[in-house]
């Protein structure tokens, strides 16, 4: 099978041919139909996450069909359409797992990072972390839901009942979350890179009441930061009211610069989102099936993964990039 593999930090992905893997007990073989391209993939490829073992096949926003069942798999059948997210394994025995926080499991494994991912024609998945997809969206438009949607929803959950919400960094996750917030009657304030008028217009078209590259014009109840830029944290703190929340939603962020304590005072808080749980996936996918989400996805052949990653890195996309093994 063809796969796109990272052989070392900072290197372009290399097209390789690998044997189709065989599922072990509790696993399924997934025939990949589409795999979203996430900024976390860039962090893996650039060597910005800890303990990366190369070579690694990136990709964790996977939609496909079950091609083969391993022993002891129940609840899935060959031919079933499934989605496979970032979290690919948790031990079930550590203190965090026992407390319902499998996203913090000390032995967790992640597709496209510590497990082979979806930049390939086939991949393996633990059947416990493969989710049935029954919505009306096709494969390309479903793929971004498996991370951009899931992590966005987990970040929104941490904002509680916030009415005025800032989305700092308007990429794949924010473009979905903006619609969810608008449909819930919340006000969205989108912050983009300076001068990115296309992204600002895109945000307004999806329901944002304001979009710009400076501080929002009103105090916010919460800010969700999707850009991996630590310098946005002080700006976000200065943008939220007393008692407001700043949620850092990425797996990697540049260092946060020092800032006056006055920005944090007033019971403002900063917290992070780490990974996701299976319940997050079940809840979001069920909700997404009832919402008229416009998923803006740009399809690329699997062999053009480097072009898709470069377009993401340089902010040439409105929405999400998706790799399709069968596309030429």
C-alpha positions, 0 to 999 in steps of 0.5 A: 500500500502507498503511505506518506511517511515522515522520516525525520523532523523538518523533512518533506513526507516521503512516498513509500510502499508498505505491506498492508497490516493485519489486525490483531486482537481487538483491532480493525483494518481500516481502508482509508477513504479520506484523512484530514490534514491537521495543524498537529500533523505539522507539529509531528512533522516539524518535531515539535512534540516530545518522544517522536519515533521516526519514521511515522505516518501522520494523520488522525482525522480518518474516515474509512470502512472496516476491511478486516476484523481482528479477533475479539472485535464486536460491534463492528462489521466488515464494510462498516463506515467509521471515523478514527480520531487522534486518541487511539488507545488508553490503558483503562487502569490508571487513575485518570482512566478510572476517573473518566479522564482517559484523555490524560491516560499515562499510557495513551497512544495517538494516531499519526504520532505514536501509532501509524496514522491515516496518510495511507491507503490502510491503517489499523485501529483499536475497535474501541476507538473507531466510531460509526458514521451515519451522517449525511456528509460524504467522506471528505467533508466528514474527515475534519469532524474527527479532530477539528470538530471534536477538539473544538467542541471540547474547548467550547465545553470548557467555556461553559455558558459563555455568550460572547466567545472569541475564536483566536485563529480561524482555521478548520476547528474555528470554522466549524465551531463558529457555526455551532456557536451561531446556531446556539445563539452565541456571539462569535468574535474571530481574530485572524492574522493581520491583514487576512481579509479573506479569513475575516470575510469567511468568518463573518459568512459563517456567523461571526458578528465581528472579525479582525486582527486587533482586540475585539471591540467588546469584553468577551466571556471566553476566548478559545485559542486555536493558533499555536501562538503563545503571544495570543494568551496575554491578548486573550486575557486582556479581551475577557471580562472578569471571571472570563476564561481563556482556553488553549485548544492546541496540543502545542503552543509557542512559549507564553510571554510574561504579562502583568498579573493585572491581566489574570486578576479578577478571577480570569482563568487559563486552561488547556484542552488535552486530547479527547475522550470516546464520550466526546466523540460520541456526543459530538458526532451525534450532535453534528448529525442534527446541525446544518454544518457547512464543512469547507474541505479541499481535497488533495490526492494522498501523494500531494500531502506535502502540498496540502501541508504547505497550504495549511502552514501558509494559511492558503486555505479557508476551512480544512485540507483532506487527503484522499487515497483514491483521488488522482 
